[in-house]
Amino acid sequence: MHKKLFLIGMLMALLFSPLFASQSLSLEQALQLAKANNLGLASNAIDVAAAKRDVDTSWNLFVPSVSVSLSNVGRGPGFAPAKIPNFDFSTLTFVDKEQTFSQQGLGLSLGVSLTLNPAVKDQMDSYNLGYQIQQVTYAQAQAEVERNVTKLYYYLLMEAENIKVQELNLELALKQYEQVKTKYESGFASEMEVLTSQLGYEQLKTPIQQAKNQYQSNLLSLKALLGLDLQAEVEVSGDIPAMVKELEVSQLREYLQKSYSLTLIDLNMAQLKSSLESNKKQALFPSLSLSGSYDISAWNESYSNTFSDSVTYSIGVRIPLDGFIPNSRTQVGLAKLQDSLDKLSLQRRQALQQLELGVVSRVQGLNMLASQAELANQSLELTEKLYIMHLIQYESGYVSFLQLQEAQNNLVSAKQNILGLEYQYVSGLIDLLYDLNIQHTFQAKESN
């Protein structure tokens, strides 16, 4: 019995162990999951599909309005019934007879109407512009999701590296504590050195735990962005992009016009122009109205026959005149649309200036971070040499343990400083690439 249970347990472990295995996730896989599972993008995709449906069905502007109506007309007395004279053949006299309720008949009507105006063409163009706006809005939302995922992904890589540095430092502190303790037991170290090394070792545990908690918190945020189960075991893996020593603003100016924000402003301006032209044509150009109806009437008491039908048609041209009156409501409405178009044009110029200013500021910041990182690497080399010298001198008895511990702390701080500069650079570079909408070009270069 126990052997059977053991065998079943082994089979279950083999069957379900892959479900609980840690999943290594690359940046490309993370971006694919985000685009596939993000709820915000799914909502934007519905807007794109709706705008595409408007374009595909824009021909219905030429479909006439069709209606069918069925009516029954009756007539009867109210509070004072009318008296209708009737000839009585038995007495050869007219006798007044009160009116009673009578059914006049049953009517069926089929009506068709259509109004045509030169503004129909502009309305169809507005559907196409609306579809383009939704496409760009979706692409912008997708780029924003990619930006957030990429920055969070590289932050987790940096934080994992930071945890490794602190854990190595903790292991080194433990070894030093054990060495000092051994020396103390042999009479070559003081009790103060033992307590100092022990305190230094214990103090390193709290920052490591805080870093691990921060890592897990941001890992949960990444899982939420990717639409993964929050209980799933996920690990990030990849390389940190190298820094560029000198970025040139002149090389990036050509990409300013590719920004999603400027593209949306351009499309909104085109849509507003189309709306202005449409309103002008509706207000100033004649409209052609076509209508027709076919009516059927059965057992109508007003006619001698019990069935009758009729056909009615109408062709009319409507010429609006109020649009030609100065300061009329039509003219004022058109002037407001033109004002909105002029304001949007100024907003585009302002957005372009702000974008260019932001690019210059980001490039300057990135170049400064690259310079700081180069100096930090040089400082790290010196700090490593100083630490090795302190370690040799401590073992030889020339420096105290406090001096060795200070050199060790300086070495860890130098490594953490480089990690911080690298993340700031990567974060700023990601923002720059996505602001200019050239992130895919950069990703292609990275993959090659």
Buried (B, 14 or more C-beta within 10 A) or exposed (E): EEEEEEEEEEEEEEEEEEEEEEEEBEBEBBBEBBBEBBEEBEEBBEBBEEBBEBBEEBEEBEEEEEEEEEEEBEEEEEEEEEEEEEEEEEEEEEEEEEEEEEEBBBBBBBBBBBBBBBBBBBBBBBBBBBBBBBBBBBBBBBBBBBBBBBBBBBBBBBBBBBBEBBBEBBEBBBEBBEBBBEBBEEEEBBEEBBEBBBEBBEEBEEBBEEBBEBBEEBBEBBBEBBBBEEEEEBEBEBEBBEBEEEBEBEEBEEBBEEBBBBBBBBBBBBBBBBBBBBBBBBBBEEBEBBBBBBBBBBEBEEEEEEEBEEEEEEEEEEEEEEBEEEEBEBBEBBEEBEEBBEEBEEEBEEBBEEBBEBBEEBBEBBBBBBBBBEEBEEBBEEBBEBBEEBBEBBEEEEBBBBEBBBBBBBBBEBBBBBBBBBBBBBBBBBBBBBBBBBBEEBBEEEEE
